[in-house]
Amino acid sequence: MQKFTRAAVSVMSGVALTATVTLAAEMPASAAGCDTTFSRYGTVKVGSSGTQARGAQCLLDRAGYAVRADGSFSSRDASQLKRFQGRHSISRTGKVDARSWTALLARGTTPTLHVGSRGAAVKRLQKALTASGRPVPATGYFGPITKAAVKSVQRAKGLRATGTATKAVWRALQKGSAVGKAPSRAAAKPAANRVVRASVSSSRSGSKGARALAYAKRQLGDRYVFGATGPHSWDCSGLTMKAWKSVGVNLPHSSRQQFKRGKSVSRSQLRPGDLVFFYSPISHVAIYAGGGKVVHASRRGRPVNVGKISHMPYRGARRMG
């Protein structure tokens, strides 16, 4: 009886081991922990290794190409990538560059998405937008940052800039054709006119304000951390301090202390780059972006984003420089 039991256990163990090996062999790359979410997508080529190489392999595998996600990008992987590139009208370089990343990440269905949408399709859209050069946190929630990035794609493609991800937006991403393209002059002219009307009497300080705002915008999507001053994490006054430091103006790391700098400006006379303060006593500062909106590092759990002034108790504004 004891011999039979040991034999049975041995057989069962062998079966279990065989089943485990078989299951592992059949397990898709995504189930094996393949990560395709990155804050920046670098070029992957023959000889590349690591998480981004594995991510690129995983995407090719999901697209139906004979690639194993082992984290080492081989000449065979490059050959499979060239097939993908050829089918999507992308230059057959064999390198996973911005266009190929964007096309691979955007591949799939093309649902209409807008502010308030949530889910896997939103996350897929956000990854593709980031790969295309428009950094968006892959949260799965379609908010103002995602809307702004979608508008950028639409302007680049000469589409109406609604901020809604339509089939046309998806097609541009799935072909990688929106990568590295700036809006046409015709598309950019209305925005330029709005800026001119908003600040007819532009000056050197106004120019500095625009550059400080541009610095703040480049941090969109970075996480909020209390007391942080960059380069990838910020709190409210840390962001405004570094934005203005980038144009040669030194400010203290404190919203209340920053309110004592520069000169007071009325809400109706705000210009891009002006600092806007909220709550009483003052406990939050943002940088004016035009159109009643600000760029700010608002609170824990939310990345640097664009928000409306009207959503917070307005306290005052100061012009620096």
N, C-alpha and C positions, 0 to 999 in steps of 0.2 A: 504493500500500500504506500509506504514511504517512498520507494523507488518510483512508483507511478506518479506520485504527487510532484516529485522533483522533475521528472521528465515533462510533466504537463506544464509546470512553471517555466521550464526552459523553452518549450515550444511557444507558449504564450508570450514570453519575453521577446523571442525572435520575431513573432508576428507584429508585436507592438513596435519594435525597432524598425521593421520594414515599413510599417504604416507611417511612422514618423518621418522616415527618410523620403518616402513617396510624397507625403503631404508637403514637406519642405520644398521638394523639387517642383511641385505643381503650384506652390503658393505664388500669387502675383507679386510683382515688385512692390506695389503699394502696401500690401499687407506685411511685407518684410521690413517696413519702416523707412521707405524711400521718401525723403523730404525734398519738396520743390518750392519751399517758401524761403526766400532770401530778401534782405533789404536791398541788395544790389546783385545783378547777374553779370558775372565776369565771363570772358571768352573761355570756352572749353575746347581743347584741341587734342590731337594725338599726343599722349604722354601726360595729359592732365590727370590728376587724381584728387580724391577727397569728396566732400559732400556735394559740391556743385557738379562734379563729373558724374557722380551717382544719380543726382537729380536729373541731369540731361539724359542719361541712359534710361532712367525710369520712364521719362516722358516718351522717348522713342519706343520703348517696350509697350507702353499703353497705346501708342499709335499703330501698333501691329508690326513693328520692325524687329528683326532678329537680333536683339541686343540684350545682354545680361547686365543687370545693375550691380556691378561688383566694385564700383568706385574707381576704376582705372580705364580711362578712355583710350581705346585701341584703334588701330588702322581699320579693323573690321567695323567698329562702331562708326568711324568717319565715313566709311563706304555706305553704311545704312543711312547715315544722316544726309549724304549727298542725294540719295533716292528721295528722301523726304523733301529736301530743298528743291529738287527738280520738279516735284509734283505741286509745289506751292509757289512756283515762279520766284524762288530765292536763288541767288548766286550759289552755285554748287562748290562751296569752299571746303566742305568737310569740317568746318569749325562752327561750334555753337556760339554765334555772336548775338547781338541784340535782336536782329530780325528773326533768327531761328528760335531763340528763347521765346520771343513774343508769340510766334506762330505755334510753337509747341504748347505753350501754356494756355493759349486761347482756344486750342482745338476742342471741338465738341459742338453742343447745341448752341443756338443763338437766341436766347430768350430776351425779351425787352425788359430792361432793368432801370430803375429810377430811385430817387431818394426815398428811403424807407424799406427798400427791398433787402431781403436777407437770404443767406443760404450758400450752398456750395458754388452755385453759378456766379454769385457776387464775388466770392473769394477767388475763383478762377479769373474773373475779369480783373480784379485788383492785382493779381500776380502778373498778368499780361501787360497791364498798364505800367507797372513798375519796370518790367523788362524793356518796355518801349522808351524808357527815359522819363517817365512820369511817376515818381515815387508815391505809392499809396499803401498804407498798412493793410495787410491781408487779414482783415477782421471778419469778413463775411457780412458786414453791414454797409449798405450803400449810403454814405453820408456826404457832407459838403466837399471833402477832399476828393472823393471818388468822382463826384459830379464835375468838379473843376478839371480833373484829369480827362474825363470823357469829353468835355467841351474842347480841351486842347486837341484831342484826336479829331474831333469834328471840324475845327478850324483848319487843321493841317490838311484835311481831305476836302476842304471847300464845302462842307456840309453845314446845315443850320445848327448853330451851337446851342442846343437845348439842354445838354447835360444828361439826356436819357440815352442809355446804351441800346441802340437799335441794331437791326441786322447789318446795316451799313458799317456801324462801328465795329461790330464783331468781325466782319469780313476784312476790314482794314487791319485789325490785329492778327487775324488768322493767316494773312498773307505777309505780315510783318511790314506792310507798306507805310505805316504811320511812324515808323522809327526814324528819329533824327530829322523830321521835317518840321519847319517852322510855318506858322500861318502865312497865307498869301498876303500881299499888301492890301488887296481889296478887303480881305477878311479882317485884317488887323486895323484898318483905318477907323472904324467906328470906335473901337476901344481907345485908340490914340486920341481921337477927337474928344472923348469923354474926359480923358486926363487933362487935355489942354483947357477945356472949359472949367474943370475943377480947380485948376491952378494957373490962371492966366498970368499972374504976376510971379512966375517961377524965379527963383534966385538960387544962389549957391547953396543956401541951407535947404531949399526945396530939393535940389539935386542930391544933396546928402541924404535927405529923407527918403527919396526914391531908392537910393542904393542901400540904405539901412533896411528898408522894407524888403528889397530883393534878397538880402541876406536872411531875413526872417523867413521868407517864403521857401528858401532852400532847405529849411529845417522841418518843413511840413512832414508829418508822419513820425518824427522822432518822439520818443516817449517822455512823459512827464515824470520827473523825480524832484522832490523837494530839495532845494539847495543846489541843484545841478546847474552848471554853466557851460554845458556842451562837452565834447563835440556831438554826441549822439543822444544826450539826455538834457532836459531843461526844466527850470521852473519859470514862473512868469517874468520876474525881474532879471533872471539870468539870461533869458532870451533877448529882452530889450537892451540889456547892458551890452551884450556881445554884438548885437545888430548895430548899435551906434558906435561901438568901439571899432568896428570894421571900417568906419568912415572917419576915424580919428577923434571921436568924442568920448571922453571917459565919464562913466556914470557909476554910482554906487549900486551894490547888489541889494536893493531894497526898494519896493514900490513906493513907500512913504517918502523915502529920501529922494527918489527920482522926481517925485511931485514937486520938490523944492528947486529943481533945476530948470534951465531954459526959461521960456516966457509963456505966460498963460495965453491960450487961444480958445475962442468960443467954439461951440459944437458946430455952428453953421459955417465956420471958416476952416474946418479941418482939412489938412493936406496929407497925402501919403507919407508915412514916416513919423507923423506926430504920435506922441505917446498918449494913450487914453487910459484914464484911471477909473476904478469902480469901487463901490461900497463905501460906507462911512462907519468907522474910520477906514481909510484907504487900505485895501488888502490885496488888490489885483491890478496889474498893468498889462496893456496890450499895445500893439503898434498898428496904427490906422492904415487900412489897405484900400480905402476908397469905397464909394457906394454904400456907406453905412456899415461897413464890415471891418473887422480887425483880424490880425494874425496873433495868436497867443498860445501860451502853454497854460492851459486852464486849470487842470486838476488831475489828481492821481487816477489812473485808469483810462485817461483820454490822451491821445497823442497831440502834438502841436497841430493846430487846426485853424480854419477860418470860421469865425462866428460873427453874429450880428451884435452891434452895440446895444440894440434895444433889448437883448436877452439878459442884460445885467444892469444893476443900478448904477447909472452914470454919475460920476463924481466931478470930472473935469478933464482937461487936456493941456499938454505942454508941448511947445515946439523947441527942439534942441538945435545945437549948432549955432 
